[in-house]
Amino acid sequence: MDVNDVFEALRAADQDHVLRFYDQLDADSRRQLEDQVSALDLPLIARLTRDREVACDWAALARRSTPPPAFRLDGRDARFGADEARERGEAALRAGKVAAFLVAGGQGTRLRFPHPKGMFPIGPVSHNCLFQILLERILATARRCRTSIPVFLMTSPATHQETIAFLNEHKRFGLPADDLYVLCQGVMPAVDARTGKLLLSAKDSLALAPDGHGGMLAAFANSGSLARARERGVQQLSYVQIDNPLAQVCQPSLIGYHLLAESEMTSQVIEKRYPLEKVGNVVVVDGKMRIIEYIDLPDDRAHQRHPDGSLVIWAGSIAVHVFDVDFLERLTGQADALPFHRALKKVACIDEQAVPREPMIPNAIKFERFIFDLLPWARNAVVVEGDPSEVFAPVKNADEQSDVDTPNTAHAAIARLHTRWLRDAGAEVRDGVPVEISPLWALDAADVARRVRTPLIVDEPTYFH
């Protein structure tokens, strides 16, 4: 877009205040601001800012919701057995039809870690980072299935360059270079909550933020990654977020259930431990699967139980999915497939005199898309229950700020799981002694049983690799 067109578009949108400092900028800074403005969909931003979302009656939706079609751990009402699902998934992996998609755009701010979250050291003994643990899990799965598994890793502008440099420095933790595709998600500008005006983070820059994990749909297509997946014959994506070191990326059974059910989108869930657990609630409403956030679930519905005492609204989302690539491609050009959500947030910015401001209260509206909003569009959507002790140990909060979803809770979860695998295989692990198993040494309990030679006594912190 020509610079004059940039100016005119801003004036037409009543947003030309972002050029307040333009005359003070050098050529490079001017170009940066022009590029940022050129990339904006100003009519969309105006509509999102002006049109308040129609309040959804979540209570009404929740009260007419039903549990989702599910493959439960206890095998109840299962159309397909676990062995059949595993075999089907392994066949798809061996045939090169599955790729991994890692969402890794987050920074470690809440962990007080000044780097991309994927670089955070989380191994309880090895101190390996989240990137290493998940990439090694993918690599181990590929070796087991005697195949290659492409990995699409989505960063954000704030983490992109540092992530690439870090992965190159560590030689992608063994993943072949031609199996890793790094793509960057899009951004959306923050606007002043009171006036709807675009905020500036500096004289030459808008206040921009990643467009949410739902940004993967556009990023996957716009980066050329969708075309690359097609070229490699990929038909399914195994999607996980980088902050869960136990995420079962490319897990054969999960992929197998997805294929056997002829589903376009399958979600792994856990049975909620208590009614008001802070996870998204996967339900079916009016024949469509969707997620009702925990803050929107009425207490009476959350506490409702079956005669056997189990929760009616039981399925908690852990942000692990399997997608058909055909499904993603079909929805790529559909504007309403992933709506933007508005969130009131504190956003640092500069004022009219270019003085930096750190707001004490939320001052801005951010716009994000959520990947789970694809669920209502998916044919034959299903959920697969996972054992939380095996699939879910998110790292979101600093140890000193919370007692849930912290590095300490993740360390403990990893060590407990690996201790159980070793003890089930006949090893003696002394109480309180942390252990950790590299995915390259053993992917699961069955692998551990094949590797352990008794007697094996573990009486000091040990990393099996």
Secondary structure, DSSP 8 states (H G I E B T S, - for coil): --HHHHHHHHHHTT-GGGGTTGGG--HHHHHHHHHHHHT--HHHHHHHHHS------HHHHHHT-B---EE-TT-TT-SS-HHHHHHHHHHHHHTT-EEEEEE---BSGGGT-SSBGGG-B--TTT--BHHHHHHHHHHHHHHHTTS---EEEEE-TTTHHHHHHHHHHTGGGG--GGGEEEEE--EEE-EETTT--B-EEETTEE-EEE--GGGHHHHHHHTSHHHHHHHTT--EEEEEETT-TT--TT-HHHHHHHHHTT-SEEEEEEE-SSTT-SS-EEEEETTEEEEE-GGGS-HHHHT-B-TTS-BSS-EEEEEEEEEEHHHHHHHHT-TTSS--EEEEE---EE-TT--EE--SS--EEEEE--GGGGGGG-TT-EEEE--HHHH-----S-TTT-SSSSHHHHHHHHHHHHHHHHHHTT-EE-TT--EEE-TTT-SSHHHHHHH--SS-EE-S-EEE-
